[in-house]
Amino acid sequence: MLSMLNANTALYVWLGILGFFVIIIAIFVGIVPISVWIRAMVSGAHISAIRLVGMKLRHIEVGMVVDSYINAKKAGVELTIDDLETHYMAGGNVERVVDALITAHGAKIALSVETAKAIDLANRDILAAVKQSVNPVVITTPEISAVAKDGIELRVKARVTVQSNINKLIGGAGEDTIIARVGEGIVTTVGSAESHEDVLENPDLISKTVLNKGLDSGTAFTILSIDIADIDVGRNIGAKLQAERAEADMQIAQAKAEERRAMAIAAEQEMRAKTQEMRANLLNAESEVPKAISVAFSNGHIGVLDYYKMQNILADTNMRNSLSGGERTTKKNKTNKD
C-alpha cells in the first residue's frame, strides 16, 4: 500500500515538472518570434532570442527588421541589427535604406550606413539617389526665351544629363535649381551673341558656355552634359521695342507741342490784357488834356490863337492818320480778293 502511494506521489511530481516546462515553453513561444529566430539562424544572421524579445517589447516590427538585416548580410553589407533598430525607432524607412546600401555595394559606390540613415531621415529618397548615381537621368528644361543682340527672339529647349552626388544630397539643391541655372545660362549666352544666326549655326556654343559655368555647384547633382534639343526663331523683339519707343517719343513730342501751344495762347492773352491796360492808360491821359488846356487858359500861358493853331495841327494829324488807315484797308481788301 505504501509503495503504491509513493508511486502515485512520484507520478504527480513528474507531471508537475512536465506541466511547468510546458508552461515555460508556451510562454517562450508566445513571447519569442520563433519563426523569425529560426529564419535568422538558418540564414547565417544570428540574433539572440533575448534581442528579439527586447525588439518586440519596444514595439519594433521584428519580421521586417530581421528580414532587412538578413538581406544586408547576404549581400555583404556591413551593418548591425542595432543600426536598423535605432533607424526604425527614429522614424526612418529601414527597407529603403537597406535596399540603397545593397545597390550601392553592388555598384561599388562608397555609401556608409550613417550617411544612408541621415539622408533617409532628411526626407530624401536615398534609393532613388543611389540609382541615379548608377544610371544618370535626363532633365528636360521648359522652353526658354532669349533675345540676341540683333533683337531676334530664340526659344530654346535643353536636355541636362545629371548624376546624383551622394555626398551633397543633404543640404544640396534639387532639380528645380538645375533647371533655373541652365535657363539663366542659356539667356546669357544667347543675349551675348551678335546675331541669332550665330546661335542657330553653332548650337553647341550654348552647351559649352553653360557647361563651363559650374552650374552644379551647391546642388545634389553633377552635370554630365547639356544638349540643345530644339531652337525656334520667335518674334523680332528689337523692332517691336523700336516701334514702341518711337510711339512713346511721338507722344512726348505731341505733349511738348501742346504745352508750347498752351503757353503761346497764354502769352497772347497776357499781351491782349496789357494792350487793353495801355489803351485805358492812354484814354486816361487824354482825358487830362482838356483840364490842362483850361488851366493854361486860366493862367494865361496860351491864348486863343495858340489854341486854334493847336486844333488845326490836331485836325491835320487826324486827317493824315485816317487817310493812311484807309489806304491800308484798301490794300488789305484787294489782297483778300486776289
ABEGO torsion letter per residue (X at the ends): XAAAAAAAAAAAAAAAAAAAAAAAAAAAAAABBAAAAAAAAAAGBBBBAAAAAAAAAAGBBAAAAAAAAAAAAAAGBBBBAAAAAAAAAAGBBAAAAAAAAAAAAAAGBBBBAAAAAAAAAAGBBAAAAAAAAABBBBBBBBBBBBBBAAGBBBBBBBBBBBBBBAAAABGBBBAAAAAAAAAAAAAAAAAABABAAAAAABAAAAAAAAAAAGAABGBABBBABBBBABBBBBBBAAAAAAAAAAAAAAAAAAAAAAAAAAAAAAAAAAAAAAAAAAAAAAAAAAAAAAAAAAAAAAAGABBAAAAAAAAAAAAAAAAAAAAAAAAAAAAAAAAAAX
